């Protein structure tokens, strides 16, 4: 009887051991699969982020080249045309006065200054690596000249230290918001307020135009794409619009993971 009890005990212990082993193996493979899924999802998210980053760089370059083309045609082209006209008039008169030479010199000097500004714009990526807020100011100045608009600019707090990748997303969101406003708002006055605290960077673009229907703005104005880019960098995009104008606000939390040391 005792022998049977011992055998039964051994069998019972064996069953318990095998059951525990199966449970441990099941849990092990479950957590291994879960970890692998997490790694795959993390890799997919990183690949998506990088693809959006490349897309953003290309869009910035494309818009920059488009703006340069317009400025060459509308601004520098006109300046050079005036210079050529003055030179032709001087040649026709067969006598060139000192004043005419001075006027021509001023025209050519102005054209040279404009070309230098464009040279800095072409190297915008280098500018963004050090100070993307300066790029925003340059965009406002250029739009002021090309579109004959006015703007008010205010910076409160220090320029934040943000990673280069996030810089590009923030700058591109600003570009899209400004482009949409110029195209649809019919506003001739813009207000840009940049505020930085220890925990938050806020960029606010306001126009004083006719406003949008926010229910229809998502697709027509690319708001969905702007919100997606904001989400990729952990920011929030808010759009408010009425008959007196539209305000687009980007709120970007300043955390240790988002900030970068220079």
DRENFILO-225383 format. One record per residue (C-alpha): residue number from 1; residue in one letter; x, y, z. Coordinates in steps of 0.001 Angstrom, whole numbers, m for minus. Layout:
DRENFILO-225383
<node i="NUM" aa="a" east="X" north="Y" up="Z"/>
...
END
This chain:
DRENFILO-225383
<node i="1" aa="x" east="0" north="0" up="0"/>
<node i="2" aa="x" east="2770" north="2367" up="881"/>
<node i="3" aa="x" east="4503" north="1546" up="m2394"/>
<node i="4" aa="x" east="1357" north="2426" up="m4371"/>
<node i="5" aa="x" east="1035" north="5683" up="m2450"/>
<node i="6" aa="x" east="4658" north="6547" up="m3240"/>
<node i="7" aa="x" east="4089" north="5790" up="m6933"/>
<node i="8" aa="x" east="934" north="7898" up="m6911"/>
<node i="9" aa="x" east="2806" north="10724" up="m5216"/>
<node i="10" aa="x" east="5617" north="10541" up="m7771"/>
<node i="11" aa="x" east="3104" north="10562" up="m10630"/>
<node i="12" aa="x" east="1240" north="13490" up="m9070"/>
<node i="13" aa="x" east="4461" north="15454" up="m8595"/>
<node i="14" aa="x" east="5448" north="14657" up="m12175"/>
<node i="15" aa="x" east="2119" north="15932" up="m13469"/>
<node i="16" aa="x" east="2436" north="19107" up="m11375"/>
<node i="17" aa="x" east="6005" north="19623" up="m12611"/>
<node i="18" aa="x" east="5013" north="19112" up="m16247"/>
<node i="19" aa="x" east="2035" north="21423" up="m15798"/>
<node i="20" aa="x" east="4264" north="24134" up="m14301"/>
<node i="21" aa="x" east="6790" north="23604" up="m17082"/>
<node i="22" aa="x" east="4092" north="23986" up="m19725"/>
<node i="23" aa="x" east="2800" north="27149" up="m18007"/>
<node i="24" aa="x" east="6323" north="28601" up="m17823"/>
<node i="25" aa="x" east="6951" north="27800" up="m21495"/>
<node i="26" aa="x" east="3610" north="29283" up="m22543"/>
<node i="27" aa="x" east="4304" north="32459" up="m20553"/>
<node i="28" aa="x" east="7847" north="32621" up="m21920"/>
<node i="29" aa="x" east="6717" north="32390" up="m25542"/>
<node i="30" aa="x" east="3827" north="34777" up="m24875"/>
<node i="31" aa="x" east="6101" north="37483" up="m23493"/>
<node i="32" aa="x" east="8710" north="36771" up="m26181"/>
<node i="33" aa="x" east="6072" north="37256" up="m28873"/>
<node i="34" aa="x" east="4794" north="40374" up="m27133"/>
<node i="35" aa="x" east="8332" north="41760" up="m26957"/>
<node i="36" aa="x" east="8923" north="40947" up="m30621"/>
<node i="37" aa="x" east="5643" north="42626" up="m31572"/>
<node i="38" aa="x" east="6689" north="45688" up="m29566"/>
<node i="39" aa="x" east="10069" north="45782" up="m31318"/>
<node i="40" aa="x" east="8420" north="45392" up="m34723"/>
<node i="41" aa="x" east="5907" north="48160" up="m33951"/>
<node i="42" aa="x" east="8715" north="50369" up="m32662"/>
<node i="43" aa="x" east="10727" north="49753" up="m35833"/>
<node i="44" aa="x" east="7695" north="50459" up="m38024"/>
<node i="45" aa="x" east="7040" north="53710" up="m36135"/>
<node i="46" aa="x" east="10677" north="54768" up="m36561"/>
<node i="47" aa="x" east="10600" north="53956" up="m40288"/>
<node i="48" aa="x" east="7387" north="55961" up="m40683"/>
<node i="49" aa="x" east="8892" north="58889" up="m38769"/>
<node i="50" aa="x" east="12012" north="58846" up="m40962"/>
<node i="51" aa="x" east="9946" north="58641" up="m44165"/>
<node i="52" aa="x" east="7872" north="61637" up="m43037"/>
<node i="53" aa="x" east="11092" north="63457" up="m42169"/>
<node i="54" aa="x" east="12484" north="62883" up="m45673"/>
<node i="55" aa="x" east="9152" north="63966" up="m47164"/>
<node i="56" aa="x" east="9211" north="67112" up="m45032"/>
<node i="57" aa="x" east="12760" north="67975" up="m46137"/>
<node i="58" aa="x" east="11743" north="67582" up="m49788"/>
<node i="59" aa="x" east="8637" north="69747" up="m49298"/>
<node i="60" aa="x" east="10690" north="72481" up="m47637"/>
<node i="61" aa="x" east="13165" north="72411" up="m50528"/>
<node i="62" aa="x" east="10374" north="72423" up="m53131"/>
<node i="63" aa="x" east="8587" north="75355" up="m51531"/>
<node i="64" aa="x" east="11874" north="77215" up="m51100"/>
<node i="65" aa="x" east="12748" north="76758" up="m54780"/>
<node i="66" aa="x" east="9232" north="77847" up="m55757"/>
<node i="67" aa="x" east="9577" north="81000" up="m53658"/>
<node i="68" aa="x" east="13024" north="81686" up="m55145"/>
<node i="69" aa="x" east="11588" north="81348" up="m58653"/>
<node i="70" aa="x" east="8831" north="83857" up="m57848"/>
<node i="71" aa="x" east="11272" north="86271" up="m56266"/>
<node i="72" aa="x" east="13669" north="86033" up="m59213"/>
<node i="73" aa="x" east="10803" north="86816" up="m61576"/>
<node i="74" aa="x" east="8845" north="89376" up="m59563"/>
<node i="75" aa="x" east="11543" north="91206" up="m57658"/>
<node i="76" aa="x" east="15082" north="90768" up="m58918"/>
<node i="77" aa="x" east="13891" north="90498" up="m62540"/>
<node i="78" aa="x" east="12176" north="93876" up="m62255"/>
<node i="79" aa="x" east="15208" north="95479" up="m60631"/>
<node i="80" aa="x" east="17533" north="94241" up="m63376"/>
<node i="81" aa="x" east="15020" north="95328" up="m66051"/>
<node i="82" aa="x" east="15034" north="98846" up="m64602"/>
<node i="83" aa="x" east="18846" north="98822" up="m64628"/>
<node i="84" aa="x" east="18950" north="97711" up="m68278"/>
<node i="85" aa="x" east="16384" north="100354" up="m69224"/>
<node i="86" aa="x" east="18437" north="103068" up="m67521"/>
<node i="87" aa="x" east="21573" north="101832" up="m69268"/>
<node i="88" aa="x" east="19835" north="101833" up="m72674"/>
<node i="89" aa="x" east="18585" north="105375" up="m72107"/>
<node i="90" aa="x" east="22096" north="106497" up="m71208"/>
<node i="91" aa="x" east="23549" north="104815" up="m74304"/>
<node i="92" aa="x" east="20885" north="106402" up="m76533"/>
<node i="93" aa="x" east="21660" north="109861" up="m75207"/>
<node i="94" aa="x" east="25353" north="109323" up="m76110"/>
<node i="95" aa="x" east="26351" north="111089" up="m72906"/>
<node i="96" aa="x" east="26289" north="109421" up="m69537"/>
<node i="97" aa="x" east="25815" north="111735" up="m66554"/>
<node i="98" aa="x" east="27334" north="111060" up="m63132"/>
<node i="99" aa="x" east="23857" north="110966" up="m61568"/>
<node i="100" aa="x" east="22734" north="108318" up="m64055"/>
<node i="101" aa="x" east="25746" north="106176" up="m63191"/>
<node i="102" aa="x" east="24977" north="106543" up="m59475"/>
<node i="103" aa="x" east="21342" north="105558" up="m60068"/>
<node i="104" aa="x" east="22450" north="102533" up="m62064"/>
<node i="105" aa="x" east="24921" north="101588" up="m59331"/>
<node i="106" aa="x" east="22154" north="101734" up="m56714"/>
<node i="107" aa="x" east="19882" north="99529" up="m58831"/>
<node i="108" aa="x" east="22605" north="96919" up="m59341"/>
<node i="109" aa="x" east="23561" north="97048" up="m55642"/>
<node i="110" aa="x" east="19936" north="96382" up="m54706"/>
<node i="111" aa="x" east="19816" north="93402" up="m57078"/>
<node i="112" aa="x" east="23024" north="92066" up="m55504"/>
<node i="113" aa="x" east="21540" north="92383" up="m52004"/>
<node i="114" aa="x" east="18463" north="90442" up="m53117"/>
<node i="115" aa="x" east="20663" north="87688" up="m54573"/>
<node i="116" aa="x" east="22564" north="87431" up="m51278"/>
<node i="117" aa="x" east="19277" north="86992" up="m49419"/>
<node i="118" aa="x" east="18297" north="84214" up="m51829"/>
<node i="119" aa="x" east="21666" north="82548" up="m51276"/>
<node i="120" aa="x" east="20920" north="82350" up="m47554"/>
<node i="121" aa="x" east="17469" north="80926" up="m48300"/>
<node i="122" aa="x" east="18953" north="78164" up="m50483"/>
<node i="123" aa="x" east="21074" north="77094" up="m47501"/>
<node i="124" aa="x" east="17999" north="77003" up="m45253"/>
<node i="125" aa="x" east="18734" north="73511" up="m43930"/>
<node i="126" aa="x" east="21966" north="74808" up="m42420"/>
<node i="127" aa="x" east="20036" north="77677" up="m40876"/>
<node i="128" aa="x" east="17493" north="75308" up="m39334"/>
<node i="129" aa="x" east="20244" north="73325" up="m37635"/>
<node i="130" aa="x" east="21123" north="76373" up="m35560"/>
<node i="131" aa="x" east="17930" north="78453" up="m35338"/>
<node i="132" aa="x" east="14657" north="77554" up="m37043"/>
<node i="133" aa="x" east="12967" north="80642" up="m35584"/>
<node i="134" aa="x" east="15235" north="82811" up="m37742"/>
<node i="135" aa="x" east="13954" north="80880" up="m40786"/>
<node i="136" aa="x" east="10380" north="81744" up="m39769"/>
<node i="137" aa="x" east="11292" north="85444" up="m39564"/>
<node i="138" aa="x" east="12934" north="85305" up="m42997"/>
<node i="139" aa="x" east="9804" north="83709" up="m44454"/>
<node i="140" aa="x" east="7686" north="86513" up="m43019"/>
<node i="141" aa="x" east="9996" north="89158" up="m44490"/>
<node i="142" aa="x" east="9983" north="87506" up="m47893"/>
<node i="143" aa="x" east="6180" north="87169" up="m47920"/>
<node i="144" aa="x" east="5902" north="90793" up="m46845"/>
<node i="145" aa="x" east="7800" north="91865" up="m49963"/>
<node i="146" aa="x" east="6192" north="89447" up="m52415"/>
<node i="147" aa="x" east="2572" north="89612" up="m51235"/>
<node i="148" aa="x" east="2588" north="93195" up="m49928"/>
<node i="149" aa="x" east="1349" north="92165" up="m46492"/>
<node i="150" aa="x" east="2202" north="93381" up="m42994"/>
<node i="151" aa="x" east="3002" north="91323" up="m39924"/>
<node i="152" aa="x" east="3555" north="91652" up="m36197"/>
<node i="153" aa="x" east="6137" north="89364" up="m34621"/>
<node i="154" aa="x" east="6689" north="88698" up="m30931"/>
<node i="155" aa="x" east="9105" north="86308" up="m29208"/>
<node i="156" aa="x" east="8662" north="85699" up="m25474"/>
<node i="157" aa="x" east="11283" north="83643" up="m23683"/>
<node i="158" aa="x" east="14479" north="82076" up="m24970"/>
<node i="159" aa="x" east="14932" north="80222" up="m28249"/>
<node i="160" aa="x" east="14308" north="76555" up="m27344"/>
<node i="161" aa="x" east="16844" north="73784" up="m27895"/>
<node i="162" aa="x" east="14936" north="71307" up="m30034"/>
<node i="163" aa="x" east="16292" north="68385" up="m32039"/>
<node i="164" aa="x" east="16969" north="69053" up="m35727"/>
<node i="165" aa="x" east="14319" north="66545" up="m36847"/>
<node i="166" aa="x" east="11611" north="68178" up="m34738"/>
<node i="167" aa="x" east="12804" north="71624" up="m35892"/>
<node i="168" aa="x" east="12017" north="70640" up="m39466"/>
<node i="169" aa="x" east="8528" north="69385" up="m38611"/>
<node i="170" aa="x" east="7692" north="72576" up="m36675"/>
<node i="171" aa="x" east="9030" north="74780" up="m39462"/>
<node i="172" aa="x" east="7118" north="72851" up="m42137"/>
<node i="173" aa="x" east="3876" north="73094" up="m40135"/>
<node i="174" aa="x" east="4402" north="76866" up="m39973"/>
<node i="175" aa="x" east="5053" north="76983" up="m43733"/>
<node i="176" aa="x" east="1845" north="75068" up="m44474"/>
<node i="177" aa="x" east="m236" north="77215" up="m42118"/>
<node i="178" aa="x" east="1136" north="80440" up="m43624"/>
<node i="179" aa="x" east="689" north="79176" up="m47200"/>
<node i="180" aa="x" east="m2934" north="78177" up="m46491"/>
<node i="181" aa="x" east="m3675" north="81545" up="m44946"/>
<node i="182" aa="x" east="m2122" north="83484" up="m47839"/>
<node i="183" aa="x" east="m4143" north="81417" up="m50295"/>
<node i="184" aa="x" east="m7556" north="81445" up="m48591"/>
<node i="185" aa="x" east="m7873" north="84154" up="m45930"/>
<node i="186" aa="x" east="m7483" north="87353" up="m48032"/>
<node i="187" aa="x" east="m5751" north="88894" up="m45030"/>
<node i="188" aa="x" east="m3154" north="91649" up="m45363"/>
<node i="189" aa="x" east="m2099" north="91498" up="m41701"/>
<node i="190" aa="x" east="m531" north="88590" up="m39831"/>
<node i="191" aa="x" east="498" north="88103" up="m36237"/>
<node i="192" aa="x" east="3114" north="85578" up="m35109"/>
<node i="193" aa="x" east="3597" north="84955" up="m31392"/>
<node i="194" aa="x" east="6277" north="82551" up="m30178"/>
<node i="195" aa="x" east="6314" north="81763" up="m26460"/>
<node i="196" aa="x" east="8770" north="79525" up="m24634"/>
<node i="197" aa="x" east="8547" north="78428" up="m21010"/>
<node i="198" aa="x" east="10501" north="75735" up="m19173"/>
<node i="199" aa="x" east="8003" north="73073" up="m20231"/>
<node i="200" aa="x" east="6288" north="74344" up="m23390"/>
<node i="201" aa="x" east="7052" north="75881" up="m26789"/>
<node i="202" aa="x" east="4062" north="77584" up="m28405"/>
<node i="203" aa="x" east="3881" north="78927" up="m31961"/>
<node i="204" aa="x" east="766" north="80917" up="m32834"/>
<node i="205" aa="x" east="m57" north="82255" up="m36317"/>
<node i="206" aa="x" east="m3065" north="84560" up="m36603"/>
<node i="207" aa="x" east="m4558" north="86226" up="m39667"/>
<node i="208" aa="x" east="m7338" north="88793" up="m39860"/>
<node i="209" aa="x" east="m9097" north="87443" up="m42926"/>
<node i="210" aa="x" east="m12467" north="85945" up="m43757"/>
<node i="211" aa="x" east="m12073" north="82734" up="m41747"/>
<node i="212" aa="x" east="m12721" north="79095" up="m42675"/>
<node i="213" aa="x" east="m15379" north="76491" up="m42116"/>
<node i="214" aa="x" east="m13411" north="74283" up="m39697"/>
<node i="215" aa="x" east="m15603" north="71273" up="m40550"/>
<node i="216" aa="x" east="m14379" north="71427" up="m44157"/>
<node i="217" aa="x" east="m10854" north="72659" up="m43457"/>
<node i="218" aa="x" east="m9288" north="69272" up="m42696"/>
<node i="219" aa="x" east="m8968" north="68080" up="m46280"/>
<node i="220" aa="x" east="m9098" north="71355" up="m48177"/>
<node i="221" aa="x" east="m6365" north="73060" up="m46172"/>
<node i="222" aa="x" east="m4198" north="70061" up="m45353"/>
<node i="223" aa="x" east="m5038" north="70356" up="m41659"/>
<node i="224" aa="x" east="m5068" north="66571" up="m41265"/>
<node i="225" aa="x" east="m1494" north="66358" up="m42540"/>
<node i="226" aa="x" east="m388" north="69190" up="m40239"/>
<node i="227" aa="x" east="m2001" north="67477" up="m37228"/>
<node i="228" aa="x" east="m326" north="64198" up="m38174"/>
<node i="229" aa="x" east="3100" north="65843" up="m38244"/>
<node i="230" aa="x" east="2404" north="67515" up="m34920"/>
<node i="231" aa="x" east="1442" north="64141" up="m33430"/>
<node i="232" aa="x" east="4675" north="62555" up="m34715"/>
<node i="233" aa="x" east="6715" north="64941" up="m32542"/>
<node i="234" aa="x" east="4379" north="64775" up="m29548"/>
<node i="235" aa="x" east="2852" north="68202" up="m30207"/>
<node i="236" aa="x" east="m737" north="69411" up="m30505"/>
<node i="237" aa="x" east="m2165" north="71532" up="m33331"/>
<node i="238" aa="x" east="m5228" north="73678" up="m32681"/>
<node i="239" aa="x" east="m7135" north="75659" up="m35320"/>
<node i="240" aa="x" east="m9728" north="78292" up="m34428"/>
<node i="241" aa="x" east="m11568" north="80277" up="m37085"/>
<node i="242" aa="x" east="m14402" north="82763" up="m37340"/>
<node i="243" aa="x" east="m15441" north="85695" up="m39514"/>
<node i="244" aa="x" east="m12715" north="87923" up="m38027"/>
<node i="245" aa="x" east="m9809" north="85596" up="m38822"/>
<node i="246" aa="x" east="m8058" north="82315" up="m38136"/>
<node i="247" aa="x" east="m5558" north="81265" up="m35477"/>
<node i="248" aa="x" east="m3355" north="78179" up="m35800"/>
<node i="249" aa="x" east="m1573" north="77193" up="m32580"/>
<node i="250" aa="x" east="1165" north="74589" up="m32221"/>
<node i="251" aa="x" east="1958" north="73466" up="m28661"/>
<node i="252" aa="x" east="5144" north="71435" up="m28282"/>
<node i="253" aa="x" east="6120" north="70082" up="m24848"/>
<node i="254" aa="x" east="9745" north="70702" up="m23928"/>
<node i="255" aa="x" east="11005" north="67506" up="m22330"/>
<node i="256" aa="x" east="14487" north="66071" up="m21945"/>
<node i="257" aa="x" east="13822" north="63626" up="m24766"/>
<node i="258" aa="x" east="12691" north="66400" up="m27111"/>
<node i="259" aa="x" east="15417" north="68865" up="m26272"/>
<node i="260" aa="x" east="18944" north="68512" up="m27579"/>
<node i="261" aa="x" east="22158" north="69934" up="m26273"/>
<node i="262" aa="x" east="24155" north="72223" up="m28552"/>
END
